[in-house]
Amino acid sequence: RDNGCIFLDSDDASRWVVWPPGAKYESTDQHDSNIRLSDGTKVESGDHVRITGELLTISDLPQGANQDSMWGAHSRFCFQGTDGEPEILRAESVIFK
């Protein structure tokens, strides 16, 4: 997205992804970012991946209901202009197709 938040687009939805522990966000420029998984694998825009995880809402995140907390503030920034309670995918594993 133009705001630097990384979403996973599927046939039925677009969801913000909370990546597995050890994954790191890498910004290469304003509109081109990627995720480096803990094993060093890079996930880039356009990659086809299968993610196993859990669907959450903002209020399911640690202190997500508190808009001044880390997760509360970050998720609201990523979902600005979105109606309703959007779904978030908390990834446990990522496999390239």
NORWOZI-V298555 format. One record per residue. N is the residue number from 0. RES is the residue in one letter. PHI is phi in degrees with one decimal (NA if undefined). Layout:
n->N res->RES phi->PHI
n->N res->RES phi->PHI
This chain:
n->0 res->R phi->NA
n->1 res->D phi->-65.7
n->2 res->N phi->-92.8
n->3 res->G phi->91.2
n->4 res->C phi->-79.6
n->5 res->I phi->-102.7
n->6 res->F phi->-113.9
n->7 res->L phi->-103.6
n->8 res->D phi->-96.8
n->9 res->S phi->-125.8
n->10 res->D phi->-61.8
n->11 res->D phi->-110.3
n->12 res->A phi->-167.9
n->13 res->S phi->-122.1
n->14 res->R phi->-125.6
n->15 res->W phi->-71.8
n->16 res->V phi->-109.5
n->17 res->V phi->-96.9
n->18 res->W phi->-74.9
n->19 res->P phi->-60.1
n->20 res->P phi->-53.2
n->21 res->G phi->92.4
n->22 res->A phi->-74.2
n->23 res->K phi->-129.4
n->24 res->Y phi->-79.9
n->25 res->E phi->-124.7
n->26 res->S phi->-103.0
n->27 res->T phi->-99.0
n->28 res->D phi->-167.4
n->29 res->Q phi->-59.0
n->30 res->H phi->-118.3
n->31 res->D phi->-133.0
n->32 res->S phi->-128.8
n->33 res->N phi->-150.4
n->34 res->I phi->-118.7
n->35 res->R phi->-106.9
n->36 res->L phi->-71.8
n->37 res->S phi->-61.3
n->38 res->D phi->-86.6
n->39 res->G phi->95.7
n->40 res->T phi->-66.6
n->41 res->K phi->-100.7
n->42 res->V phi->-103.9
n->43 res->E phi->-117.7
n->44 res->S phi->-54.2
n->45 res->G phi->93.4
n->46 res->D phi->-64.6
n->47 res->H phi->-97.4
n->48 res->V phi->-129.4
n->49 res->R phi->-113.2
n->50 res->I phi->-112.9
n->51 res->T phi->-102.7
n->52 res->G phi->-177.1
n->53 res->E phi->-134.1
n->54 res->L phi->-84.2
n->55 res->L phi->-129.7
n->56 res->T phi->-118.0
n->57 res->I phi->-55.7
n->58 res->S phi->-68.6
n->59 res->D phi->-79.4
n->60 res->L phi->-72.4
n->61 res->P phi->-54.9
n->62 res->Q phi->55.8
n->63 res->G phi->-62.8
n->64 res->A phi->-71.0
n->65 res->N phi->-90.0
n->66 res->Q phi->-67.0
n->67 res->D phi->-94.7
n->68 res->S phi->-80.6
n->69 res->M phi->-56.7
n->70 res->W phi->-69.2
n->71 res->G phi->-63.0
n->72 res->A phi->-69.3
n->73 res->H phi->-65.0
n->74 res->S phi->-65.8
n->75 res->R phi->-65.8
n->76 res->F phi->-62.9
n->77 res->C phi->-66.6
n->78 res->F phi->-101.9
n->79 res->Q phi->-55.3
n->80 res->G phi->82.9
n->81 res->T phi->-95.0
n->82 res->D phi->-86.8
n->83 res->G phi->73.5
n->84 res->E phi->-100.3
n->85 res->P phi->-69.3
n->86 res->E phi->-91.3
n->87 res->I phi->-119.4
n->88 res->L phi->-102.8
n->89 res->R phi->-89.9
n->90 res->A phi->-78.8
n->91 res->E phi->-102.6
n->92 res->S phi->-147.7
n->93 res->V phi->-130.4
n->94 res->I phi->-125.6
n->95 res->F phi->-77.5
n->96 res->K phi->-81.9
